[in-house]
Amino acid sequence: MKNMKRSIRRHHYERIKKNWKERLRWSWYWDRLDAHDGFSLETHAAMLTRTHTNCSCWMCCNEREMEGPTLQEVRHYLSYDEYLMGL
């Protein structure tokens, strides 16, 4: 059963990667020569398959950097500070 799960996961990865290649091929991004940044279409499609965010700049809006730590991280930091105060 494990081999079947692996093959399905690989199948879906290749399917999604093929869709990203088509999107990139027909988008305005690949019409400009200065937008490549040394990446091939294959590399960029593989990168977008794993994660949809191109980068973590303010224009791509990585929410984690813009909004700060999550509530779980804040609670962890507070509990750690309380632990240090108790020592």
The 8 nearest C-alpha neighbors of each residue, nearest first, counted from 0:
[[1, 3, 2, 4, 5, 6, 7, 8],
 [0, 2, 4, 3, 5, 6, 7, 8],
 [3, 1, 5, 4, 0, 6, 7, 8],
 [2, 4, 6, 0, 5, 1, 7, 8],
 [5, 3, 7, 1, 2, 6, 8, 0],
 [4, 6, 2, 8, 3, 7, 9, 1],
 [5, 7, 9, 3, 8, 4, 10, 2],
 [6, 8, 10, 4, 9, 5, 3, 11],
 [7, 9, 5, 11, 6, 10, 4, 12],
 [10, 8, 12, 6, 7, 11, 5, 13],
 [9, 11, 7, 13, 8, 12, 6, 14],
 [12, 10, 14, 8, 13, 9, 15, 7],
 [11, 13, 9, 15, 10, 14, 16, 8],
 [12, 14, 16, 10, 11, 15, 17, 9],
 [15, 13, 11, 17, 16, 12, 10, 18],
 [14, 16, 18, 12, 17, 13, 11, 19],
 [15, 17, 13, 19, 18, 14, 48, 44],
 [16, 18, 20, 14, 15, 19, 13, 21],
 [19, 17, 15, 21, 16, 20, 22, 14],
 [18, 20, 22, 16, 21, 44, 17, 23],
 [21, 19, 17, 23, 18, 44, 22, 24],
 [22, 20, 24, 18, 19, 23, 25, 17],
 [23, 21, 19, 25, 20, 24, 26, 18],
 [24, 22, 26, 20, 21, 25, 19, 29],
 [23, 25, 21, 22, 26, 20, 29, 40],
 [26, 24, 22, 23, 21, 27, 29, 28],
 [27, 25, 23, 28, 24, 22, 29, 30],
 [26, 28, 30, 29, 25, 31, 23, 24],
 [29, 27, 26, 30, 31, 34, 23, 24],
 [28, 30, 31, 27, 26, 24, 23, 34],
 [31, 29, 27, 28, 32, 26, 34, 24],
 [32, 30, 29, 33, 34, 28, 27, 35],
 [31, 33, 34, 35, 30, 29, 28, 36],
 [32, 34, 31, 35, 36, 29, 30, 37],
 [35, 33, 32, 31, 36, 28, 29, 30],
 [34, 36, 37, 38, 33, 32, 29, 39],
 [37, 35, 38, 34, 33, 39, 32, 43],
 [36, 38, 35, 39, 34, 33, 42, 43],
 [39, 37, 36, 35, 42, 43, 40, 41],
 [38, 40, 42, 41, 43, 37, 35, 44],
 [39, 41, 43, 42, 44, 38, 20, 23],
 [42, 40, 44, 39, 43, 45, 20, 38],
 [43, 41, 45, 39, 44, 40, 38, 46],
 [42, 44, 46, 40, 45, 41, 38, 39],
 [43, 45, 47, 41, 46, 20, 19, 42],
 [46, 44, 48, 42, 43, 47, 16, 41],
 [45, 47, 43, 44, 48, 49, 42, 50],
 [46, 48, 51, 50, 44, 49, 45, 43],
 [49, 47, 45, 46, 16, 50, 44, 15],
 [48, 50, 47, 46, 45, 51, 12, 16],
 [51, 49, 47, 48, 52, 46, 53, 45],
 [50, 52, 47, 53, 48, 49, 46, 54],
 [53, 51, 50, 54, 59, 47, 55, 61],
 [54, 52, 51, 47, 59, 55, 50, 46],
 [53, 55, 52, 56, 59, 61, 60, 58],
 [54, 56, 61, 59, 57, 60, 53, 52],
 [55, 57, 58, 59, 54, 60, 61, 53],
 [58, 56, 60, 59, 61, 55, 65, 64],
 [57, 59, 60, 56, 55, 61, 54, 53],
 [60, 58, 56, 57, 61, 55, 54, 52],
 [61, 59, 57, 58, 62, 56, 55, 65],
 [60, 62, 55, 63, 64, 59, 65, 57],
 [63, 61, 65, 64, 60, 66, 67, 57],
 [62, 64, 61, 65, 66, 67, 68, 69],
 [65, 63, 62, 67, 66, 61, 68, 55],
 [64, 66, 62, 63, 67, 61, 60, 57],
 [67, 65, 63, 64, 62, 68, 69, 61],
 [66, 68, 64, 63, 65, 69, 62, 70],
 [69, 67, 72, 73, 70, 63, 66, 64],
 [68, 70, 72, 71, 73, 67, 63, 66],
 [69, 71, 73, 72, 74, 68, 75, 67],
 [70, 72, 74, 69, 73, 75, 68, 76],
 [73, 71, 75, 69, 74, 70, 68, 76],
 [72, 74, 70, 76, 75, 71, 77, 69],
 [75, 73, 77, 71, 72, 76, 78, 70],
 [74, 76, 72, 78, 73, 77, 79, 71],
 [75, 77, 79, 73, 74, 78, 80, 72],
 [78, 76, 74, 80, 79, 75, 73, 81],
 [77, 79, 81, 75, 80, 76, 82, 74],
 [78, 80, 82, 76, 77, 81, 75, 83],
 [79, 81, 83, 77, 82, 78, 76, 84],
 [82, 80, 84, 78, 79, 83, 77, 85],
 [81, 83, 79, 85, 80, 84, 78, 86],
 [84, 82, 80, 85, 86, 81, 79, 78],
 [85, 83, 81, 82, 86, 80, 79, 78],
 [84, 86, 82, 83, 81, 80, 79, 78],
 [85, 83, 84, 82, 81, 80, 79, 78]]
